[in-house]
């Protein structure tokens, strides 16, 4: 069975130098917006910071762009913060289970140590008699 696939990839070598520089500037601008949006979302989620404006207005006024780039950056940043929270919760659960296993092992070793100390005392008492 034959499958037709088409790539949406753009190669810089196929573009004119002007178009290449425009795309690179847009990507750099988007990454800057994403960084700023992530910082805003992270501060709201973890540091309980409140801002007087919405995320979109802050980023639009800071970078002076249209709605598409800031909204995309904000949605991606929110997704990143959400995945960060989920990952943090999973790590906490994993650490709790590891701590439980370690506590069980410590208790087991303490019991063995107590038994060994009792045996030692019995042997000392027998040797004294």
Order of alpha helices (4+ residues) and beta strands (2+ residues): alpha-alpha-alpha
